[in-house]
Amino acid sequence: MSKIGLADFAKVEIHVGRIVQAEPYPEARRPAHKLWIDFGGKLGVRKSSAQITAHYSCAQLVGRQVIAVTNFPPRQIGKFMSEVLVLGVPDEDGEVVLLGPDSDVPDGGRMF
């Protein structure tokens, strides 16, 4: 893996947002949920498709704060346009566990 400098890292915009809506996405190739995440302020509500069904139901996701990369170009996932990349790490079985703050913080805050 190559190393990057602080200037490279600073180009990646990583913000906290709150999931305001979650729906199953049965048309996805792998089990996924469609998410609407409110980043507040200028970013507003952005959409994402996330393969997180092993650990999270749609009902469990609404109201949860998550961390996402907000400056990747939008990506078409089937018929759904994903606008941000929600971040997570794999558990021992390779299933995604979401990253998020351990205390409630203002939506839209940028990671530093």
PALONU-235091 format. One record per atom (N, C-alpha, C): residue in three letters; x, y, z. Coordinates in steps of 0.05 Angstrom, whole numbers, plus 5000, padded with zeros to 4 digits. Example, Ala and Ser with C-alpha at 12.3 -4.5 7.8 and 13.67 -1.06 7.14 Angstrom:
2
Ala526448865156
Ala524649105156
Ala526449345156
Ser525749555142
Ser527349795143
Ser525850015157
// end
This chain:
112
Met501749775000
Met500050005000
Met501850255000
Ser501250434982
Ser502950684981
Ser501950885003
Lys503851045011
Lys503251245031
Lys502251505017
Ile500551645031
Ile499551905022
Ile500252115042
Gly500352365032
Gly500952585050
Gly498452705061
Leu498752885080
Leu496453015093
Leu494853165072
Ala496153285052
Ala494653435032
Ala492853255016
Asp493753005011
Asp491952804997
Asp489552735014
Phe490052685039
Phe487952615058
Phe485852835060
Ala486853085060
Ala485053315063
Ala483153345040
Lys483753225017
Lys481953234994
Lys479453064998
Val479552865016
Val477252685021
Val475452815042
Glu473052875034
Glu471152995052
Glu469452775066
Ile469952745092
Ile468552545108
Ile466952685128
His464252645127
His462352785145
His460652595160
Val459452695182
Val457552545197
Val454752635188
Gly452952435185
Gly450252495177
Gly448352305192
Arg445752375192
Arg443752215205
Arg441952085185
Ile441551825187
Ile439751685169
Ile436951765175
Val435551875155
Val432751965159
Val430751785146
Gln431751615128
Gln429951425114
Gln431651185106
Ala430550945108
Ala431850705099
Ala429750515088
Glu430450395065
Glu428650205051
Glu430249965042
Pro428949735041
Pro430249505029
Pro430849554999
Tyr432949434989
Tyr433649464961
Tyr433849184949
Pro431549054945
Pro431648774935
Pro432748744907
Glu432748954891
Glu433748934864
Glu436848934862
Ala438148994884
Ala441149004885
Ala442148714881
Arg444548694869
Arg445848434865
Arg446348294891
Arg447348434911
Arg447748334938
Arg445848474956
Pro444848344977
Pro442948464995
Pro443848745005
Ala442148935002
Ala442849215009
Ala440449365019
His440949605030
His438949795038
His439450055023
Lys437250195016
Lys437450465005
Lys437250655029
Leu439050845031
Leu439151025054
Leu438951315044
Trp437551475060
Trp437451765056
Trp438751875081
Ile440952025078
Ile442452125101
Ile442552425101
Asp441752545123
Asp441752835126
Asp444352935137
Phe445853085121
Phe448453195130
Phe448153485138
Gly445653595138
Gly445153865147
Gly446454065128
Gly446054315134
Gly447354545120
Gly447354515089
Lys449654575078
Lys450054575049
Lys449754305036
Leu450454095051
Leu450453825039
Leu447653715037
Gly445953775056
Gly443153685056
Gly442953375057
Val440753275045
Val440252985046
Val441452865021
Arg443052655025
Arg444352505003
Arg443552215006
Lys443652074983
Lys442851794982
Lys445251604980
Ser444851364990
Ser446951164989
Ser445750884988
Ser446950704974
Ser446250424975
Ser448350284991
Ala447550125011
Ala449550005030
Ala448849715034
Gln450949545032
Gln450649255037
Gln451049205067
Ile449049275082
Ile449249255111
Ile446949095124
Thr445748925108
Thr443348785117
Thr443848565138
Ala446348475140
Ala446948265160
Ala446648365188
His447248615193
His447148725220
His444948925226
Tyr443649035204
Tyr441849255208
Tyr439249225192
Ser437049255206
Ser434449275193
Ser433949565186
Cys432149615168
Cys431549895161
Cys430550055186
Ala428949925202
Ala427950065226
Ala430150135245
Gln432249965248
Gln434550025266
Gln436250255255
Leu436150305229
Leu437950505217
Leu436850795220
Val434250835219
Val433151105220
Val433851235247
Gly435051475245
Gly435851625268
Gly438851575276
Arg440051375264
Arg442851315270
Arg444751505255
Gln446851595269
Gln448851755256
Gln451051575244
Val451951635219
Val453951485205
Val456051675194
Ile458251555187
Ile460451705175
Ile460551635145
Ala460851835127
Ala460851775099
Ala462751965084
Val463851865062
Val465352035043
Val463252175026
Thr463452435025
Thr461352595011
Thr462252714985
Asn464852684978
Asn465652814953
Asn466552624931
Phe465652374932
Phe465952194909
Phe463852264889
Pro464352214863
Pro462152264844
Pro459852064848
Pro457352144842
Pro455151964845
Pro455651704828
Arg454551484838
Arg454951224825
Arg452251084822
Gln451651004798
Gln449150854793
Gln449350574803
Ile447550504821
Ile447450224832
Ile444750114824
Gly444649974802
Gly442049884791
Gly440450124783
Lys438050154793
Lys436350384786
Lys436550604807
Phe438450584825
Phe438750764848
Phe441350914845
Met441251184848
Met443751344846
Met444851384874
Ser447151274879
Ser448551304905
Ser450351544904
Glu449951724923
Glu451351984923
Glu453652004943
Val453651834963
Val455751834984
Val456551544989
Leu458851505001
Leu459851245009
Leu459851225039
Val457951065050
Val457751025079
Val460050845087
Leu461450915109
Leu463850765117
Leu463250555138
Gly464650335136
Gly464350115155
Gly466849945155
Val466949755173
Val469149565175
Val467949285176
Pro469449085167
Pro468448805167
Pro468548685195
Asp466448525201
Asp466648365226
Asp468148105219
Glu468247915237
Glu469747675233
Glu468647505209
Asp466247555201
Asp465047405178
Asp465147575152
Gly466347815153
Gly466547985130
Gly464048155125
Glu462248155144
Glu459848325141
Glu460348605152
Val459148805140
Val459749085146
Val458449165173
Val460149295190
Val459349425214
Val459849725209
Leu457749885212
Leu457950175206
Leu459750325225
Leu461050535215
Leu462550715231
Leu460850955238
Gly461051055262
Gly459451285270
Gly460551385297
Pro459751635304
Pro460751745329
Pro459451585353
Asp460851575375
Asp459751435398
Asp458151625416
Ser458051885409
Ser456252075422
Ser454852235400
Asp452452335406
Asp451052495386
Asp452652755381
Val453052815355
Val454553055347
Val452853195325
Pro453453455320
Pro451853595299
Pro452253465272
Asp450053425258
Asp450153305231
Asp451653495213
Gly453253375195
Gly454853535176
Gly457753575185
Gly458353525210
Gly461153565219
Gly463053405202
Arg465253545195
Arg467353415179
Arg469453285196
Met470153045189
Met472252895204
Met474953035200
Phe476453045222
Phe479153145220
Phe480952985238
// end
